[in-house]
Amino acid sequence: MNAAQSAARSPAAALTRRGLLARNVVWNLAGVILPLLAALVAVPVLTATLGDARFGLLSLSWIFIGYFTIFDFGLGLALTKLVSARIAEARQASLPALIGTAFIFAGGLAIASGCAVWQLAPWLIGSVMKIPADLHREALGVLRVLAVSIPFVILGTVVRGVLEALQRFDIVNIVRVASGLYLFLGPLLFLPYTHDMAVLIGALAAGKIASTLVFAAVCWQQLPDVRRQLRWETPELQQLFRFGGWITLGNILGPLLSYTDHFMIGALVSLQLVGYYVVPYQMVTKLWPVIAAVVAVLFPALSIQLLHDRSRARTLFLVGMKAVVVLIAPAALLLTAFAGDLLGLWLGAGHARIGGPLLQIFSIGVLVNSFSFVTLALVQAAGRPDWVPKLFMVEMPLYLAGLYLAISGGGLQGAALIWLAKIVVDFLFLLWASARVLPEAAADLRRATPGFALLFVSFLPFLLPLGLLPRAALAAVWLLAWVLLVWLRVLGREERLQLRRRLRAAPAAG
């Protein structure tokens, strides 16, 4: 029996039962943690071997590959929402038209995007990016390779959207782990033979292409009847665009706002300093996929329960907010407390001196934005994907002007502070939006407001120029207080009882 037929037995219950959701969160966390460990091994070797300029080019290539997933026009997330809802409502007969329309449209967009980047590559290298003259040839080759990979990157997000709607996060993450490990370890395999960036990025692009082909093969195996009946229907495109169009606009503006600081530093300062900014940013934003692992599982469940059981939707939403406090807050605190020490041990004194203060700012921002991940999932699942893109359109001119002034006057730290200010504004807006779309959770959010404020204020002492021992003692006190608050205030009575049962069962199982 395939996934769609199994889910149809008991629509809402089959796709949102607690055991399935918990298991899928574990799969998603594995898909995050293992590639992160590979990055910890690979980045020091790559920075030392490639040099600052080439590593800066590699860093921008990683960002470039991620950014071009926006050109699926939101179809991946739209498919996750629509496919899960139609399966839950026993409307599988409409899936061939829905999925077929999405694939045909995404394929055309993907090819057009790749061709556009191929044609624009010389202009980007010669006029937009501040790249040393001796790297122009390699940089042009890198962009041309990325242009070829763009269609596969885009189609991969669409196929994955279908698999996530079917709650097949096990399959998604097996491929994701392999692809993530290769993304960081792949360049190491080729370093003994070449330092040509076009060759290294070409090897990475081949890995992305392979992962997309595997996703597609597994997707058709899960939905054999859909594969045989794929077709185009214009009304389905309208359905997809009602949701996906706003997602696309948000996906364009969001990364544009988030990564503009990287490119402006390269344009206004130097490519060599991009690495000093990108490394702490990439280091701490690896926490985002941890909460994204939870949110990705919650999103299809919220999409269903907002229609079927709003009380259950409130419970799922609060679980997501609690997950940030439990999973992200202590890691962000430790990165803030020991930012310079960690960068010094990992990459040396230069990165510690320049990147340490940046890592502290980024750590606080990542914690704030982790809450925004959960609130954004709720708002989008409630059918309001338009609110955040509208906010971004208001923010953009203010943010770009502030970023230009901040980089000109404050350098790298100025850019990081403006980025943090934007993150806080987004968080406050999404808290308000969450209360609007799910009034059942509004009282919970009001009660939690003092807790949010206390959590963020508790990070401020670590920004002072304290010695290692005082910082370690302060961090120990913070972690003890965190454990007590999580147990007494964050976890509910039923959650504490379940945790006690599991702790008692663990020694017996051993």
Secondary structure, 3 states (H helix, E strand, C coil): CCHHHHHHCCHHHHHHCHHHHHHHHHHHHHHHHHHHHHHHHHHHHHHHHHHHHHHHHHHHHHHHHHHHHHHHCCHHHHHHHHHHHHHHCCCHHHHHHHHHHHHHHHHHHHHHHHHHHHHHHHHHHHHHCCCCHHHHHHHHHHHHHHHHHHHHHHHHHHHHHHHHHCCCHHHHHHHHHHHHHHHHHHHHHHCCCCCCHHHHHHHHHHHHHHHHHHHHHHHHHHCHHHHHHCCCCHHHHHHHHHHHHHHHHHHHHHHHHHHHHHHHHHHHCCHHHHHHHHHHHHHHHCCHHHHHHHHHHHHHHHHHHHHHCHHHHHHHHHHHHHHHHHHHHHHHHHHHHCHHHHHHHHHCHHHHHHHHHHHHHHHHHHHHHHHHHHHHHHHHHCCCCCHHHHHHHHHHHHHHHHHHHHHHHHHHHHHHHHHHHHHHHHHHHHHHHHHHHCHHHHHHHHHHHHHHHHHHHCCHHHHCCCCHHHHHHHHHHHHHHHHHHHHHHHCCHHHHHHHHHHHHHHHHHC
